[in-house]
Each structure stands twice: as C-alpha cells, then as structure tokens.
Amino acid sequence: MKIERLARKGILRITPYIAGKSIEEVEKELGAKKWIKLASNENLLGPSPKAVEAMSQELPTIYLYPDGPCPLLRQALAQKFSLSERMVVISNGADNLILMIANAFVNEGDEVVMADPTFPVYTNVTQIMGGKVIKVKLKDYTHDLNGMLKKVNRKTKLVFVCNPNNPTGTTVSQESFNQFLYELPARVIVILDEAYGDFVEDAFYPNGLDYVKGKRQMIVLRTFSKVYGLAGLRIGYALGREDLVDCLYQVRDPFPVHRLAQVAAVAALNDREHALRSIQMVYEGKRYLYRELDKMGLLYVPSQANFVFIDFERDSNEIFQTLLREGIIIRPGKTWGYPTCARVTIGRMEDNQRFIKALRKVLK
C-alpha cells in the first residue's frame, strides 16, 4: 500500500525543520579545525558552572526515572515569577511545548495565524494536526499585527507571536501588542514565544508574565537553551492560565525531562550572575558587530535577541560556504525567503572578532 494512504493526512507535505549546521557535521565534510558555530543562537559563554556541578552530583541516580512533573523546577519557576505552580508546565524544550499546544488545541480545519518568516516549528505542528497555516508577511522585518488581525476569523484557534522574532530579532511594542489583544476575539489563544526575551533592551517591550498574571487567554513560552546555555539538555517551560496549562498536561509525555536537565535548570536559575554575564556578553558583542558592519557598509536589522540578521546584498549561501573554509558557521537566509541575508549568533568577543575578520576577507 502506498505511504500516502498510510501516513497521517498532511504530514507528507510538511517541510522538515532544518537546524543550523553542527560542528560535528561540518567536521565530517571539511575536517577538524577550530570551529566557531554562529548558526543556532546558542550561548557561547556556556552553561553555569553550578549547573555542571549539579549534573555531576546527579549522575549516580540516572538509573531511576525522573520526576514526571518536574516538581523542584516547577516550584522554583513559580516562586521566581510569583505564580501558582498550576500555571507552569515544563517539557523537553520549547519545541516540544509547541507540539503539545497543537496537540491540545488544534483540530482539523482550525486556522493558525503567524508571521512570515518566523520560527518554522509553528507551521509544522499546525500541519501535523490538520490545521491551516495563515501567514502574514513581516512589515519592516517586524510582525504586522494589524495584518494578522485582518486574517482572524471564526476558524482561527491560535495566533503565534514570536517576540523577539526569529530570525529577524525584532519586537512588537507594548502599545501595539495591547491594541492587538484588545481587538482580538476573546476565543482565540495567543501563543507568545519569548525564547529570546532575556536579551531585550527595549523599555517598551511587552513582558508576557504581565499578561499571564492578568489571566489573559495566552500561553507564554520560554527556554533554558539561550541565556542559561543548556541547549543540549532540551528543557523549556510554558506559563499560562490554569485551565490552559491543564490542557497541556493532558497531552504531556509521562517523563519528558530527564534528571540531569531538571537539576541543571534549577541550578542555572539560581545563578543570576552567570545569566547577567551572558546578557552583557550579547550587549557588548552586538554593539561591536554594529560598528564593524557599519564600517563595511552592510545593512542589518537592529536586534533585541542574541543574533543579528545581516543583508550581504549577494547570495548568502556563497558567503556561508566561504566562511566554512575559515572555520565559521552561520545560518544563510534562503530558508526564510531572504536569499541575500544571514542570521549570525552573537558570541564571545573573540568569536565576533574572528567572524568580522573572516567576513572582510570573504567580501574582498
């Protein structure tokens, strides 16, 4: 029997998510060298030493199943944000939480509104559930909230707002977001993805926590992969009204987060100094990159995240391939419909300087 008749309807039309090239992958292709990966927005400062120590102490217990609901981390997050523990759910990375949201709320035929481009997993999970993806082009590299409102109808179930947006690093203002929520029908669930929220400098940034405390029909997504440097452990969390979070627990795996990730996340959460160093690294690196890109006459999108979206005004895949020979991995923008642009992670100062030096060489 043909696979089209066996597979869940719609999944064969999904465009698989393509992550940034890993160091292991390029080493197989080009050999071992001192690689710098600026393709996946990881924290190049690394994890908190306290998180590493917590994992080391937990290693002897890995023969035991982890606590399914992650009680210690859930309690720590609830205390940090002054929320009820019932308003917190933890899972295997923010990606898995996005899938849980689709499983919990999207029925076949439901419409899901999102920006274009934005994080592609929103599209994938909607298609898996048989929902219809409604995309609205960015305006000046930023969510066009008015345009998104115009696409909302009686079939709309979810609206995704990635703030700061991936891949452009832009944010919507608190004023425009509040107006958007005011005009949005009350039955629509807003998914506010704040994976990069810790890096925002804009004083008029709408903090999702305020809306959760106000009992809005909203789920806020956050992660330990960015500022806390735990991307390899795959751990994220969602905050929301109790009834919304209860629905997520209905579709949650029994043991989605392993023991090492749980203790590392608690330790990282308690190491505020390391988080502040990570944020300061991004602020300083961003200003350095802006200065150097200005000198080269290259256009870029001012970013509120730990990456910069740069327009090379030529095929960015060629730039990507040439930088690989210099030991540097970036993320070309063709996948988002911007073939002359690339997304570049802000790293340690020595990483940023090496990238600029290589880029100057490549552009010559």
Stockholm file with secondary structure:
# STOCKHOLM 1.0

chainA/1-364         MKIERLARKGILRITPYIAGKSIEEVEKELGAKKWIKLASNENLLGPSPKAVEAMSQELPTIYLYPDGPCPLLRQALAQKFSLSERMVVISNGADNLILMIANAFVNEGDEVVMADPTFPVYTNVTQIMGGKVIKVKLKDYTHDLNGMLKKVNRKTKLVFVCNPNNPTGTTVSQESFNQFLYELPARVIVILDEAYGDFVEDAFYPNGLDYVKGKRQMIVLRTFSKVYGLAGLRIGYALGREDLVDCLYQVRDPFPVHRLAQVAAVAALNDREHALRSIQMVYEGKRYLYRELDKMGLLYVPSQANFVFIDFERDSNEIFQTLLREGIIIRPGKTWGYPTCARVTIGRMEDNQRFIKALRKVLK
#=GR chainA/1-364 SS CCHHHHSCTTGGGCCCCCCCCCHHHHHHHHCCCCCEECSSCCCTTCCCHHHHHHHHHHGGGTTSCCCTTCHHHHHHHHHHHTCCGGGEEEESHHHHHHHHHHHHHCCTTCEEEEEESSCTHHHHHHHHTTCEEEEEECBTTBCCHHHHHHTCCTTEEEEEEESSCTTTCCCCCHHHHHHHHHHSCTTSEEEEECTTGGGCCCTTCCCHHHHHHTTCSEEEEEESSSTTCCGGGCCEEEEECHHHHHHHHHHCCSSCSCHHHHHHHHHHHTCHHHHHHHHHHHHHHHHHHHHHHHHHTCEEECCSSSEEEEECSSCHHHHHHHHHTTTEECEESGGGTCTTEEEEECCCHHHHHHHHHHHHHHHC
#=GC SS_cons         CCHHHHSCTTGGGCCCCCCCCCHHHHHHHHCCCCCEECSSCCCTTCCCHHHHHHHHHHGGGTTSCCCTTCHHHHHHHHHHHTCCGGGEEEESHHHHHHHHHHHHHCCTTCEEEEEESSCTHHHHHHHHTTCEEEEEECBTTBCCHHHHHHTCCTTEEEEEEESSCTTTCCCCCHHHHHHHHHHSCTTSEEEEECTTGGGCCCTTCCCHHHHHHTTCSEEEEEESSSTTCCGGGCCEEEEECHHHHHHHHHHCCSSCSCHHHHHHHHHHHTCHHHHHHHHHHHHHHHHHHHHHHHHHTCEEECCSSSEEEEECSSCHHHHHHHHHTTTEECEESGGGTCTTEEEEECCCHHHHHHHHHHHHHHHC
//
